[in-house]
């Protein structure tokens, strides 16, 4: 569905108004959506669609997925989260998962950034070099 420029502009303005100190405030988003649905301004479906897209992108940008072959000790988890906080700032949601296929090392994805220090990737790269 093609979204008009006016709807895109309105959605961006609403998205910015839902932020507090550079972080998205879920309560403000809920109130904004409720207001839009209640008042139903012209093109409100397009505005809601674009606002949903912007919120989804922001959530993905502030989500970190850390994979390791085994369960990480609490000290290492704290060190990884502190390092990511220093790079990306506050407001990151961390998810630690186990992936035995990695063999060893870590694989960290924050938004579209991927840091892959796993043994599996190194072995795959070595295999491709032959």
C-alpha positions as CSV (number, residue, x, y, z in Angstrom):
1,X,0.0,0.0,0.0
2,X,1.3,3.4,-1.0
3,X,1.4,5.9,1.9
4,X,1.0,9.6,1.1
5,X,3.7,12.1,2.0
6,X,1.3,13.9,4.4
7,X,0.6,10.6,6.3
8,X,4.3,9.9,6.5
9,X,5.0,13.3,7.9
10,X,2.2,13.0,10.4
11,X,3.4,9.6,11.5
12,X,7.0,10.9,11.9
13,X,5.8,13.8,14.0
14,X,3.7,11.5,16.2
15,X,6.6,9.1,16.5
16,X,8.9,11.9,17.7
17,X,6.3,13.0,20.2
18,X,6.2,9.5,21.6
19,X,9.9,9.6,22.5
20,X,11.3,10.6,25.9
21,X,15.0,11.4,26.1
22,X,15.6,9.6,22.7
23,X,13.8,6.5,23.8
24,X,10.4,5.3,22.8
25,X,7.8,5.5,25.5
26,X,5.3,2.7,25.2
27,X,2.6,4.5,27.2
28,X,2.8,7.5,24.8
29,X,2.5,5.2,21.8
30,X,-0.6,3.5,23.2
31,X,-2.2,6.9,24.0
32,X,-1.3,8.2,20.5
33,X,-2.8,5.2,18.8
34,X,-5.9,5.4,20.9
35,X,-6.3,9.1,20.1
36,X,-5.9,8.4,16.4
37,X,-8.5,5.6,16.4
38,X,-10.9,7.7,18.5
39,X,-10.6,10.9,16.4
40,X,-10.1,9.2,13.0
41,X,-8.5,12.1,11.1
42,X,-8.2,12.0,7.3
43,X,-5.9,9.2,6.3
44,X,-5.6,7.8,9.8
45,X,-5.2,4.2,8.6
46,X,-2.1,5.3,6.6
47,X,-0.8,7.2,9.6
48,X,-1.3,4.2,11.8
49,X,0.4,1.9,9.3
50,X,3.5,4.2,9.0
51,X,3.6,4.7,12.8
52,X,3.5,1.0,13.3
53,X,6.4,0.6,10.9
54,X,8.4,3.3,12.7
55,X,7.8,1.7,16.1
56,X,8.7,-1.8,14.8
57,X,12.0,-0.4,13.4
58,X,12.8,1.3,16.7
59,X,12.1,-1.9,18.7
60,X,14.4,-3.9,16.4
61,X,17.1,-1.2,16.7
62,X,17.0,-1.4,20.5
63,X,17.0,-5.2,20.7
64,X,20.2,-7.2,21.3
65,X,20.3,-11.0,20.7
66,X,23.3,-12.7,22.1
67,X,23.9,-16.3,21.1
68,X,26.5,-18.6,22.6
69,X,27.2,-22.3,22.4
70,X,26.6,-22.8,26.2
71,X,25.0,-20.8,29.0
72,X,27.1,-17.7,29.7
73,X,28.1,-17.0,33.4
74,X,26.5,-14.0,35.0
75,X,29.8,-12.1,35.0
76,X,30.2,-12.5,31.3
77,X,26.6,-11.5,30.6
78,X,27.2,-8.4,32.7
79,X,30.4,-7.6,30.8
80,X,28.7,-8.1,27.4
81,X,25.7,-5.9,28.4
82,X,28.0,-3.2,29.7
83,X,30.1,-3.2,26.5
84,X,26.9,-2.9,24.4
85,X,25.6,-0.1,26.6
86,X,28.8,1.8,26.0
87,X,28.4,1.4,22.3
88,X,24.6,1.8,21.8
89,X,23.5,3.6,25.0
90,X,20.7,2.9,27.3
91,X,17.4,1.3,26.3
92,X,18.6,-1.9,24.8
93,X,16.7,-5.1,25.5
94,X,19.0,-8.1,25.9
95,X,18.1,-11.7,25.0
96,X,20.7,-14.4,25.8
97,X,20.1,-17.7,23.9
98,X,22.0,-20.9,23.5
99,X,22.9,-22.2,20.1
100,X,25.1,-25.4,20.2
101,X,25.7,-25.1,16.5
102,X,28.1,-22.2,17.1
103,X,30.6,-24.6,18.7
104,X,32.1,-21.7,20.7
105,X,32.3,-17.9,20.8
106,X,29.6,-15.3,20.6
107,X,27.2,-14.1,18.0
108,X,25.6,-10.7,18.8
109,X,23.0,-8.9,16.8
110,X,21.8,-5.4,17.6
111,X,19.4,-4.1,15.1
112,X,21.1,-4.6,11.7
113,X,24.6,-4.8,13.2
114,X,26.0,-8.3,13.5
115,X,29.1,-9.2,15.5
116,X,30.0,-12.8,14.8
117,X,32.9,-14.3,16.7
118,X,31.7,-17.9,16.6
119,X,33.9,-20.9,15.8
120,X,31.3,-22.1,13.3
121,X,31.7,-18.9,11.2
122,X,35.5,-19.1,11.3
123,X,35.4,-22.7,10.2
124,X,32.9,-21.8,7.4
125,X,35.2,-19.0,6.2
126,X,38.2,-21.3,6.3
127,X,36.3,-23.9,4.3
128,X,35.4,-21.2,1.6
129,X,39.0,-20.1,1.3
130,X,40.1,-23.5,-0.1
